[in-house]
Amino acid sequence: PICSRPDAQLVAHMIHLSLVALLSSPPVCFTAHEKTTLYCEVPPSADGPVTVFDDSAVGTRTLHWRAGSGKLCTSKWCSSCIQRGADARAGSCRSATASGWTLAQSRSNSLLRKPAALLLGGAVLSLPVMALLLSMPAAAPSVAVARYFAQLEAVRATPTLAQGPVLRAAVALLQFAGAWWFPLVAALGTAVNLFTLVLTAATVVLYLAAVLGRPSRWVSTALANAVGAAAGSYALLLLLRSHGESLLADRFGAVLANPSFDKLMSAMQAHGAAGMLGVSCLPLILHPVVLFGYVSGRSDAEVIGLILAGRTIKYLLMAWLTKNAPGALRFFGIKGALFDLAAKAKAA
């Protein structure tokens, strides 16, 4: 044979290491202004490659970090180094400005994980699509929707239900706001609230506390709550298909009695899927969307997909505001007292 078995194993091992080196990407850092510090989400190795962004004309460079001397070399042999200063130009590695670069770990400029980036990108892209769909001419009223409006006045009712004990029970759960499973509890409350309506204040407190309890996981918390809303809507849609429109009249008379209900139904009739998506983004109950999807003959997948997309946008925005601008939550109809309850749970 050309080479012995140990030699073949050594060659295979060297090929494996080469592939790993080619497929792995170096840490990403940036520097700006005076250019004396590298800001990195993940610090580079003591003697290894690093991708550096700066605001000069050069832009992006793959350099080599030397931790012992604090140098940024243009190659792994360190034949020249990036000089500290506004120009960040390459020069002699023996000059005084070649050494002394410092490292700082930065979280504010970290890259989104792939699922979160796809989710955020989808939410952003949905906005122009929704605007385009809203600009389309209104469709002719269907027979089912016309029949619904004709019967609506006959099923008005205004039951009232107290929220005090439910809200107090939710507050008792806030001591676990930092637990990994707490967002699942908030999502479950959101799903159950589709059938009770008395949990609205409680579910808001649970959701805000879940975001504040684990602020680094705000995207997954928002997604979990959106899935909870979609799951509850799907269960309600299945009941509608099983029991008919009278279910809402018998079980949710207060929903039908709300003056905004007619306006939402009319908006969805005028704009179709775009209207359903738009209403799902709003801080309103989802019963009009579920009912409209049912009476207009849309498939389960289309109805629940639109609700999931709309609620994802809503809860992502709510979570971001909870972290960064809680005062703006008032635009979602959330009173300051509810946010204070959630914030106390984080402090505790």
N, C-alpha and C positions, 0 to 999 in steps of 0.2 A: 504494500500500500504506500501511497505517497506520504502519509503522515500517520503516526501512531495514534491510538485511542486517546491518551491524555492530551496530545497536541490538538486533536480534533475538538475535544471538549474546551480547550483553552481558546481556540479560534471562535467556537460558538459563543463562549462567554464574552469575548471581545466584541463580537457582532451585536450581542444583546445590549451591552453597555453603550455601544455607538447608537443603536436605535433609541434607547432611553434618552440619551443626550439630545438626539435630533428632535424627538417628539415632545420633550419637556420644554416649557417656556420659562425664561428668566423672570424674576420678580419685576414688577413695574413700579417706578418711582417718578417723582416730578420735582422740579426746582424752578424758582422764579425770582424776579426782583434782584436782590443782591447775589443770589446764586452761591450760597455758602452751605446750604443744608439740603439734604435729600429727604423728601417726605415719601414714605413707603407704607403701603398697607401691610405687606409682608417683608421684613428686612431681608436683604440679600445675604448670601453666605459670606464668610470671612474673606474668601478669595474665589470669587466667581462672577458670572455675567449678571448684568442688570440692564433693563430697558429704561432709559431716562427720557422723559418729556421735559422740554423747557420752552420758554416764550421767545426764544431767539429765532433767527431765520433758519437755523439748522433743524429745529423741531425735535424729531425722535432719533435717538442713537442707542445702539447696543454697546455698552461699555463694560469694563471689568472693575469690580470693587476690590480695593485692598484695605481691609479693616485696620491692619496694624499701623499704617501711615496715614489713613484717611484719604487715599488717592483714588481718582477715577481715571483708569487707564484706557486708552483707545484700543488696546489689544491685550491679550493675555500675557504678552511678553513685556508690557509696560514700556514700549518704546517712546511713547509720548503720553501726556496727561492733560486732563481738562483743568484749566486754571479757574480758581475761585474768582468771582467778580461778575459784573453785569454782562460781559461779553461771553463768558464761559467758553473761551476758545481753547484749542489744543496748543500745548507748548511743552517745554522741557519738564521732565519729572523731577529735576533737581531744584527748580525755582521755589521760592517761599510760598507762592500762591498755589502750587500744585498739591500740597498736602493740607490737612486740616478740615476736609469736608466732614460734616457731622450727619448722623442719621436721626430721623424723627419718625415715629410710627403714627400714621394718620388713618382715621376711620371715616372722616367726613367725605373723603374722595374715593371711597372704596367702590369697586365695581359690583353691580347687582349680580346675584347668582342667576344662572340661566333661566330657571322657572319664573323667578320674579321679573327678570328682564322681559321675557316673552309676555308675561301677564301685563306688565306696564305698557309695553309696546302695543299689545292688542287693545288696551283701554284707550290709548291715545289715538290709534288708527280708527277706532269706532266712532270718534267724535265727528270727523268729516263725513263718514259714511252716513251717520244719523242725520247730519245737516242736509246731505243730498237727498235722502229718502223723505225728509220732512218737506223738501221743496217740490216733491212730486204732486200732481193733482190728486184730489181726494177720490177714493173709489166709491162706487155706487153702494148704498146701504144694502146689506144682505137681508133676506127674509127673517133669519133667526134673530139678528140684532134688532130689526124693526119690531118683531114680536116681543123681544125683551123690554124695549122702551114702552110698548103699549101696556105691558103688565106691571111695570115698575111701581106705579102709584098705588097699586092694590096691595103691595106687600111691605109698605112702610111700617117701621116699628122703632121704638126708642128705648130699649132696655138699658139700664145703668148697672155697672158692676164696680165694686170698691177695689182699690189697688193696695190699700195699706198693708194687710198681712202678707201679701205676695212680695211687696217691696222690702218689707222687713226680713223676710226669709232670704231674699237675694243679698241684702246687706250682710247677713250672717255668713254667707259664703265668701265674702270678699277677703277674708283672712288667707285664703288659698290662691289669691290672684297671681302669685308668682309661680305656681305649679305648672308643669308642662301640659297637664290635662285640662287646665282651667278654660282655655279657648274652646275646647270641645263642649264644656258645660254651657258656655255662652251661646255656642252654635245650636245646641239642643234646645235651649230656652227660646231662641229665635224661631226654630221649627215648630215648637209647641204653641208659640204665641199666635200662629196662623189659625188656631182653633179656639183660643181663649180670649184674645185681645186684651185681657187684663194684665198681661205680663209686659206691656210695652215699656213702662218706666223701669221695671226690673231688668229686662233684657238690655236696655241701654246702659244701665249701671254695670251689668256683668261684662258687656263688650268693652266699655271704656276701661274698666279695671283690668281686663285681659290685655289690652294694649299697653297700659301703664305698668302692669306687672312684669311684662317681658317686652320692653320697647324695641329690642333688637329683632324681635320676631313679628313686627307689626304687619308685614305682608302676609305671612302665613295665618296670622290671626284674622285678618280681613277675609282671606280666601275661605277659611273654615266657616266664618259667619255667613258668607255668601252661599256656601254649600248647604248650610243649615236652612237658610231661607228657601233655597231651591227644593230641598227635600220636603219641607213642610208644604210648599206650593204643589209639589207633585202628589202628595197624599191628598190634598184638598181637591186637586183636579180629578183624581181617581174617584173620589166620593161624588163629585159632580157628575161624572159619567155614569156612576152607578145609581144615584138617586135623583138626578135631574136638577133643574134650576131652583126648585122649591127648597132645596137644602139651604141656600143662602138666605132665603126669606124666613125660614123657620129658625135657623141657627144664628144668623148674623144680621138680624133686622137693623141693628144700630149702624152697620156698615152701609146698608141701602139708604138709611135716613140721612146720611151725611150729604150736605148740599154739593160738595165737591165730587161726589161719586158720578153724577150725571156728566159733569164737565170732563172727567177723565175718560169715561166711556165714549163720549163724543170725540175727544182728541184721538183716541185709538182707532175709532171708526174712520176718521178722516185721514190718518197717516199710517194705518196698518202696523206692520212689524216695527217700523221706526217709532211709532207712537208707543207701542208696548215696551220697547227698549227704553225710551225716554221716561215713561212713568216708573219703570223698575229702578231707574237711577234716583228717583226723588225720595225724600224722607217721608213716604206715605206707605200705607198698608198695600199688600199685593193682591188682595181679593179682586179689585177691578180687573187686573191683568189676567188672573186665572179665569174669571168669569168671561171676559171678552174672548180669550183664547178658546174657551169651550163653545160659546154660542156662535163664534165665527168659523167653527169647524177646523181649526188648526190642529196639527199633530201634537202629541205629548212632547216629542223631542224639540219642536220649534218653540212651544210655549215655555218649557223649562229652560231651554238654552238662552232665550231672550231674558228671562228672569235672572238666570245665573250671571249673564254678562252685565246686566244693569246693576244688580246688587254688588257685584265685584267692584265696579267703578265706585259705587256709593261708599262701600265699606273701606276701600283703599283711601279715598279722600277723607273719610271720617278719622281713620287711624292716623293719617299724616297730620291732620289738624290737631288731634289729641296730643301728639308728641310735640308739635312745633307752634301751634297757634290755637290753643283751646278756646280762646274767646270767640273764635269764628264758628264754633259749634252751634251758636245760637241760630245760625242760618239753617240748621237741620232741626230746629225746634227743640233743642236740648237745653234745658234750664241749667243755670250755673250750679244749683244745688245738687243736681245729679252728678255733674263732673266732680264736685267737691267730695261726694261720697266715694267715688272711684279713686280720687287722688289720696284720700285718707287711707285707703286700703294699701296703696303703694308705700306710703310713709310708715305704716305699721309693719 
